């Protein structure tokens, strides 16, 4: 099981979202931390300035994260609407 770590900026972005959106994202993040293979269709490796990071698709919102398999840590970098996140 991976440990979820939020950057302070990601935590602020998360708190600004509607309650229903927060709930959906929270469910996906819990699933990501326990069983990342279950979400493999919603996870994509990023390129360019985000190289080495991944995005998780949750409806109209995206979660940008970095995964460290050796330490079992997933760092949440950014959360936002798909129009604004990239």
Buried (B, 14 or more C-beta within 10 A) or exposed (E): EBEBBBBEEBEEBBEEBEEEBBEBBEEBBEBBBEEBEEBEEBBEEBEEEBEEBBBBBBEEBBBBBBBEEEEEBBBBBBBBEEEEBE
